[in-house]
Structures are given as C-alpha cells and as structure tokens.
Amino acid sequence: MSTFDAVSELPVKIDSYALETLRFSPNPEFERLTTVIQISHDGLTGNGEDVTYEGLDAIALADAGSYLDLTGPQTIGEFCELMGSTDLFPVPPEREVSRNYRRWAFESAALDLACKQADTDLASVLGKELSSLTFVASMGLGGGPGGDSSDVGRLRAKLERYPDLKFKLDPALDWDQDLIDQLVSTNAVNTLDLKGQYKGTPVDIDTDPALYQRLVDAFPDAWFEDPDLTDETREVLGPVMDRVTWDAPIHSVEDIQALEYKPKVINIKPSRMGGLQSLLDSYDYCETEGITAYGGGQWELGVGRDQIQYLAALIHPDAPNDTAPRGYNAANPEPGLPVSPMEVPSIGFGIPN
C-alpha cells in the first residue's frame, strides 16, 4: 500500500469554505501575502495555506471569495481528484507554478479536516510517530542586486542568541575569500543554496564557477543546493556531486527521475509538489531509492509552517530541514524560540477532539 492509499479513503464531509489573508512586512519595500484556506463542516474546520508569491494573485482570490463548490467529495481521494480538475485561480496566475501552491493549500486543508472528523491525526493514520525535528535557519547575507554588501554580522547576530543554530545560506557574487573564511570559522553553515535553477526571478544570481570553486574548497561538509550545471560548474562540482541537492526543479517523482545525477538527498517542499498524491508518492519513491528527503518552506505566515514542520518530523526528522520556526526570520530573534532538535506539537493535520 502506498502512503497516499493510506489517506485517500479517509472520509471527509464539506459544507463550506472561507479565506483569510495574512500579511507580513519585514521592511517598507516588501509585503508578503498568503491565504489561509478554511474548509468546514458541522463546526469543524481544516486549514491550509496558499503561499503563492505574487500579491496580485492573493488579492484576486480574496476578491473572488468562496466561489467554488467543494461539497461533492466524500473521501480525500475524491477531493484530490476534484482539485486536479478544478481551476483554483479566478484569473490566470502570474506564474504557472503557483497552481501547485494553491492546490496544496486546498488539499492540505481537506486532509486536516478529515483527520479532525475522524478524531485522529496524520501520524496515527500512517502508523508513524512524530520525532524531534532537526532544522536549519535560512537567510541571505545581503549582496543582492541593488542591496547592501554581504555581511557575516547578520549571521553572527543570530548566533549570539542561539549559538548552536545551523544555517542554509544564499551565496552572493560578492562572497570573497575573506567573507567565506569568516563563515567557516562559525562552523554554522549546513547548506548553500546556489539559486542556479531560478531564471527571471528576483533571487537569480549570475553563475560564477570561481565562486562555486571557493565554496567547494571551503565547505567540505556542506550541501550544495540548486547549482546551475554548465560545463565549467560540472568540472568544479564533479568531485562533490554526492553533496549536490535539488529544490526548485522538483515538483513530482518524474522530476526526481529526470535529474542528471541521482541525488543522495533532495529538498521536497510540500507546497511545490502541489497535490497530496504527488507529495506522498515522492516520499515513497525516495524511500525506495535510498534518497534522503528534507523539507523546506516558502515564507509561510500561518498554519502552512506548522504543517511542513509536522511532515518533516513525521517523514524525515533528522535531515537538514529548512523549517525553522518563523521567529528565526527576524534580524535579531527573540529569546525563547525552540532550538533544534525541537518537539513539534501535534497540530499540523488534525487535532484529536
């Protein structure tokens, strides 16, 4: 039995749904919008979070209101089939990949509701136990287009309060040897996200084989995520290909199979995978193929972060999960945040009544 088979027959009853827009402005130039999908029946509500990045898409959804008929499906499998044949965007999205994000929001909300209606949680449905969750904090050090120069002080400010914290960092073109040496001295770098698979987005950086070489030489134990594979970078990465991981290109089992090199570990983001079956089939595939999965977030502001932590603690608790509590996004995190490994409250998918 596949993992999806274990959840597809879960009964679910739906009579309505509602939307809640969440907003976060880390600085005056940027506002993050996400949408919580609230699917309900007879006093119980299941929640999911749409992490679509473009604010106009979130606004269009809010303006359209609860215009979909979700009352037909009687099981999670039937609900997933409905989502696969339904256009969840009242106007076409700014980016096609956003369809995956919104589908995940609706399907995760339905799964949350089904577990609550059955007076259970996903761990019990799958016969698994939640483990303590290992996590890293994701951040950049500056150095982006038009921004400030990269500064290790941003990382050290967090280490001052949480000295055992590990990081997933976004290298920039201004990472010279001095800055890299300072990072090495912290012993806090777990993963380097090279952003080489993003094209035409605000996070793009030009491919610099010399930077790749400096990183490979300096970090003998780090993971290198999403490099741009060119003739020059293949030569640099060849000796460390077992530490190359992937994130942005991965939306399905087929995408994993299509990789040029079989990965040792891989970043499986639930929202990026879209449908519940695509996500669970990918977990199954990685287990069968001996590939370690780890999780990642997409700037969730609400229940979506709880859910990816829950899944990581359930499926791959000891991996370098980019699922730190939201408080670590602050330039100076407040005291009292959970530290890695952390206990994950059983609130991700279903709360026993």
Residue pairs with C-beta under 8 A, 6 or more apart in sequence:
2 280
2 281
2 284
3 126
3 280
3 281
3 283
3 284
4 77
4 276
4 277
4 280
4 281
4 284
6 125
6 126
6 127
7 76
7 111
7 114
7 122
7 125
7 126
7 276
7 280
8 75
8 76
8 77
8 80
8 277
9 75
9 76
9 77
10 75
10 76
10 111
10 114
10 115
10 118
10 125
11 74
11 75
11 114
11 117
11 118
12 41
12 73
12 74
12 75
12 76
12 79
12 110
12 113
12 114
12 117
13 41
13 42
13 74
13 117
14 39
14 40
14 41
14 70
14 71
14 73
14 79
14 110
14 113
15 40
15 41
15 42
15 71
16 39
16 40
16 41
16 66
17 37
17 38
17 39
17 40
17 66
17 68
17 70
17 109
18 38
18 40
18 66
19 35
19 36
19 37
19 38
19 61
19 62
19 65
19 66
20 35
20 36
20 38
20 302
21 33
21 34
21 35
21 36
21 58
21 62
22 33
22 34
22 35
22 36
22 49
22 301
22 302
23 31
23 32
23 33
23 301
24 31
24 32
24 301
25 31
25 32
26 32
26 329
31 55
32 299
32 301
33 55
33 58
33 59
34 49
34 50
34 51
34 52
34 58
34 299
34 300
34 301
34 302
34 304
35 49
35 50
35 52
35 58
35 61
35 62
35 105
36 47
36 48
36 49
36 50
36 105
36 302
36 303
37 47
37 48
37 49
37 50
37 105
37 106
37 109
38 45
38 46
38 47
38 109
39 45
39 46
39 47
39 48
39 70
39 106
39 109
39 110
39 112
39 113
40 46
40 113
41 113
41 117
44 113
44 116
44 117
45 113
45 116
46 109
46 110
46 111
46 112
46 113
46 114
46 115
46 116
46 350
47 108
47 109
47 112
47 302
47 303
48 104
48 105
48 106
48 107
48 108
48 109
48 110
48 112
48 303
48 304
48 307
49 105
49 108
49 300
49 301
49 302
49 303
49 304
49 305
49 307
50 58
50 61
50 101
50 102
50 104
50 105
51 101
51 105
51 271
51 298
51 299
51 300
51 304
52 58
52 93
52 98
52 101
52 102
53 95
53 98
53 298
53 299
54 93
54 94
54 95
54 98
56 94
57 89
57 93
57 94
57 98
60 89
60 90
60 91
61 89
61 90
61 102
63 90
64 90
67 90
68 86
68 88
70 79
70 82
70 106
70 110
72 78
72 82
73 79
73 81
73 82
73 110
76 107
76 110
76 111
76 114
76 276
79 107
79 110
80 107
80 275
80 276
80 277
83 103
83 106
83 107
83 275
84 103
84 275
88 99
88 102
88 103
88 106
89 98
89 99
89 102
93 99
93 102
97 251
97 272
99 274
100 251
100 271
100 272
100 273
100 274
100 275
101 271
101 272
101 274
101 298
103 274
103 275
104 270
104 271
104 273
104 274
104 275
104 276
104 279
105 271
105 304
107 275
107 276
108 270
108 276
108 304
108 307
108 349
111 122
111 276
111 349
111 350
112 303
112 307
112 348
112 349
112 350
114 350
115 121
115 122
115 125
115 349
115 350
115 351
116 350
116 351
116 353
118 125
118 350
119 352
119 353
120 350
120 352
121 346
121 348
121 349
121 350
121 351
121 352
122 310
122 314
122 348
122 349
122 350
123 129
123 130
123 314
123 346
126 314
128 314
128 315
130 310
130 313
130 314
130 317
130 344
130 346
131 313
131 314
131 317
131 318
132 313
132 317
132 341
132 342
132 343
132 344
133 309
133 312
133 313
133 317
133 321
133 323
133 340
133 341
133 342
133 343
133 344
134 317
134 318
134 319
134 320
134 321
134 340
134 341
135 309
135 312
135 321
135 322
135 323
135 324
135 325
135 340
135 341
135 342
136 165
136 166
136 167
136 168
136 190
136 191
136 320
136 321
136 322
136 324
136 340
137 158
137 165
137 166
137 167
137 168
137 324
137 328
138 167
138 168
138 169
138 170
138 193
138 296
138 297
138 322
138 324
139 154
139 155
139 158
139 167
139 168
139 169
139 170
139 329
140 150
140 169
140 170
140 172
141 150
141 151
141 152
141 154
141 155
141 169
141 170
141 172
141 175
141 179
142 148
142 149
142 150
142 151
142 154
142 172
143 149
143 150
143 172
143 173
143 174
143 175
144 172
144 202
144 203
144 205
145 202
149 174
150 172
150 174
150 175
150 179
152 179
152 182
152 183
152 186
154 331
155 167
155 169
155 183
155 186
155 188
156 186
157 331
157 332
158 165
158 328
158 332
158 333
159 165
159 186
159 188
161 332
161 333
161 335
162 328
162 333
162 337
162 339
164 339
164 340
165 188
165 328
165 339
165 340
166 188
166 189
166 190
166 320
166 340
167 188
167 189
167 190
167 191
168 190
168 191
168 192
168 193
168 225
168 320
168 322
169 183
169 189
169 191
169 192
169 193
170 192
170 193
170 195
170 203
171 192
171 193
171 194
171 205
171 211
171 215
172 205
173 205
173 206
173 208
173 211
175 211
175 214
175 215
177 214
180 214
180 215
180 218
181 218
183 189
183 218
184 218
184 219
189 219
189 222
190 222
190 223
190 320
191 222
191 223
191 224
191 225
191 245
191 320
191 322
192 215
192 219
192 222
192 223
192 224
192 225
193 225
193 226
193 247
194 205
194 212
194 224
194 225
194 226
194 227
194 228
195 203
195 204
195 205
195 226
196 205
196 207
196 226
196 227
196 228
196 229
196 233
197 226
197 227
197 228
197 246
197 247
197 248
197 249
198 204
198 226
198 248
207 228
207 230
207 233
209 230
209 232
209 233
209 235
209 236
212 224
212 227
212 233
212 236
212 237
213 236
215 222
215 224
216 224
216 236
216 237
216 239
216 240
222 243
223 243
223 244
223 245
223 265
223 320
224 237
224 240
224 243
224 244
224 245
225 244
225 245
225 246
225 247
225 267
226 245
226 246
226 247
226 248
226 249
227 233
227 237
227 244
229 237
229 260
237 244
241 261
242 264
243 264
244 261
244 263
245 263
245 264
245 265
245 266
245 267
245 294
246 256
246 259
246 263
246 266
246 267
247 266
247 267
247 269
247 272
247 296
248 272
249 255
249 259
250 256
250 266
250 267
250 268
250 269
250 272
250 273
250 282
251 272
251 273
251 274
251 278
252 273
252 278
252 281
252 282
253 278
253 281
253 282
253 285
256 263
256 266
256 282
256 285
256 286
256 291
262 289
262 291
263 291
264 291
264 292
265 291
265 292
265 293
265 294
265 319
265 320
266 286
266 291
266 292
266 293
266 294
267 293
267 294
267 295
267 296
267 322
268 279
268 282
268 283
268 286
268 293
268 294
268 295
268 296
269 295
269 296
269 297
269 298
269 308
270 279
270 295
270 307
270 308
270 311
271 298
271 304
271 308
272 298
273 279
273 282
282 293
283 293
283 315
285 291
286 292
286 293
292 316
292 319
293 315
293 316
293 319
294 312
294 316
294 319
294 320
294 321
294 322
295 308
295 309
295 311
295 312
295 315
295 316
295 319
295 321
295 322
295 323
296 308
296 321
296 322
296 323
297 304
297 305
297 308
297 322
297 323
298 304
300 308
300 326
301 326
305 323
305 325
305 326
306 345
306 347
306 348
307 348
307 349
308 323
309 321
309 323
309 325
309 344
309 348
310 344
310 346
310 347
310 348
310 349
311 348
312 319
312 321
312 323
312 344
313 344
317 341
324 340
325 337
325 338
325 342
327 333
327 334
327 337
328 337
346 352
